[in-house]
Amino acid sequence: MSARAAVVDLCRGLVARGLVVGTAGNVSVRDGDTIAVSPSGVDYASLTPEVIGLHALDGTAIDAPLRPTSELALHVLLHTREGARDGEVVLHTHAPASTALSTVVGEVPLTHYYAAFFGGAVRVAPYATFGTPELAAHVLGAMAGRTAALMANHGAVLVAPAVEGALDRAGYLEYVCDVALRALSTGLPPRTLDAAEIARVARALDGHGQPR
């Protein structure tokens, strides 16, 4: 599957899973020295591979028939960050639990071991207006040593290692946020896990499931 086709499938998958509303959110896939990225303000049901923009790693348009997502700068920063790899996927969602949680915490409490999917406690990047370089820089900072972050009063963003499993990873992030939000809503202090346990879980998850 081409990177452009993958972006279309991922966008539709976000809608199907309730992780975006309307034309909110955005998706990109790195393919070598190019980034395929969703366009701005286009209904996901009408997307086709031909309208998905291809951009150089500095964000310059190579073949982009439509205006790219307003968060292009964010996608470029994440696809070119230290340690970034070919084939990675960036998903930006506006799902309810993660967005709500982004308004009340500075870091998602370690209430569930699925935080190990993201390298530890998911941080909340400070608020900045959508589509600005300031927001992109805040998110990059919040993702140091992590593969996901919340965006204060906005939504969530994550980096998945490949197209396969990327939507599942987005679902896990929303689940982690939903669990934390529900725990906090009781008014009781949540029981949390420590970093050592998250590290143990990460090692266990690496070998979980059937042998490849």
N, C-alpha and C positions, 0 to 999 in steps of 0.2 A: 504494500500500500504506500502511495506517495505521501509526503508530509502534508501536502495540501488536502488530500482526501482524509488523512488522519485528523486534521483540525476540524473538518466538517463533522466527522463522526463523534469527536470529543465534545464539540459544542452541543450537538443533539443529545448526547448522553448526559450532559449537565442539566439540560432542560428536563429530561425524562426522570432524573433523580431528584428534582426539586432543588437543585443547588444554585440556580439562577432564576431571575424573574425578567420577563420581557427580553430586551436585548442587553441586559446587564451582564457583567463578567466578560472574560476574554480568554483566548487559548493561543498557545504557540508551540511549535515543534521545531527543534534545531535539526537541520539536515546538512551536515558538513559545514561549509562556510556560509550557509544561508539560514534564515529563520522564516518559517511559514507562520503567518499570524492572522487571526480573524479580523475582519473589517469592522468599522465603527457603525453602530446603530442599524445593523441589518438583522431582520428576523431570522433566527437560527433555522427555521423550517425551510427557508428559501435559499440557504447557502448551497453553493456548489463548489467543487475544487477550483474551478476557473476563476472565481472571484476572491479566493484566498491570496493575500499578498505575499510575495517573496521579497525579503529584505536581506541586505548584507549584515554582517555582524556589528556594523556601526549604525545600523538602522536605515541606511540609504536604500530607497526603493529600487529593486531590480525588475520586478514584474508585479505591479500592484495596481490593478484596474480600479480599485476603490480605496477611499481614505482608510488607513489602518486604525485599529483601536487607539483610543486616547491614551492607553497605558503602554504604548510601544516602547517608551524609554525604560519602563520597568522590565519588560520582557528582554530587551537588549542587555540591561545590566545583569539580569539573572543568567542569561545564556552565555555571558562572557565573564562571569565571576570566577575567582580562583577555584580551580577544581571542576569547573563546568565541563560536561562531556557531550559529545555528539549523540543525538537521539533523544536527549532529554526533553521533557514536556513541562511547560509552565501553565498552570491552571489558576485563574482568578475567579473566585465565586462570590456570590452575594447570598449565601444560605442563611436561614434565620438564626440558628443557634450560635454560629461563629460570629455573625454580625452583632447579635445582641451581647454576647460575651465581650466583644471588643470595646463595648461602651462602659464596662464596669471593672475590668481587671487590667493589670499591666503585663500579666503573664498567666497562661492557662494553668491552673493548679494540676498537679500530677495525680489526678483522681483515677486514671485508668492507664494500664500498661501499654495501650496502643500509642501512647506518646513516643514510644520507642521507634515507631515508624518515621518520626520526624527529628530524631536525634536528641530528644529530651523535651523539657518544658517549652511549649510554643509561646514565643514572645509577642507582644502587641506593639507594632510600629506606631510612633506618634502620628497624629492626624496631620494631613496636608491635603490641599485641594486635589481632586482626582486629575490625573493626566499631567501632573507637574513633576519636574525633576526632583523637587524636594520630597515628594511622596516616594518616588523610586529609590532615592537615597536612604530614606527612613526604613523602607522595607529591606533593602540590602543589608543594612546594619542589623536589623532585628533577626535576619536569617543567618548571621554568623554562626557556623557550627550546627545549623539546623537546615531542614528542607521544607519548612513551612513557617508562616507567620500570619498573625491577624493584622488587619489594617484598621486602626482606631476609627470607630463610627463609619465603617465602610464595608468591610468584608474580609476575605481570607485569600491567601495565595500560597501555592505549594509548587515544588519542583519534584517531578516523578522521573525515575531513571529511564523509562521507555513508555511508548504508547500503550503497550499491553500492561494492564494493571493500574493505569493512571487514574481512571475514574474510581476504581476501588479505593485508591489512596485518598482521593478527595472525600469519599464517603466515610473513611476512617477518621479524617480530620473533623468532619462535621459531627460524627458520633462522639469523639473525645470532647468537643466543645459542648455538645448537648448534655452529656453526663455531668460535666463540671458546672454548667449553668443550673441544672436541676439540683445538684448537691448544694450549691450556694444559695439557691432559693429557699431552702429549708430554714436558713438562719443558723444552722448548726455548723460548727467548724468541720470541714471535710477531712476525712482521713486520707493522707496522701502518701505516695511512694517516694523513695529517695533515689538519687541519681545512680547509686550502685545497682539497685534493682532494675532500673530502666536499662542500664548497660547489660545486665544479665538477660533481660527479655530480648534485647536487640540481637544478642548472639543466638538465642533460642529461635527467634523468628527467622533468622537467616537459614536455618535448616528445617523449618516447619513445612509440613505437607508431604506430598509424594516426591520421591527422588526424580530429578530431571533426567 
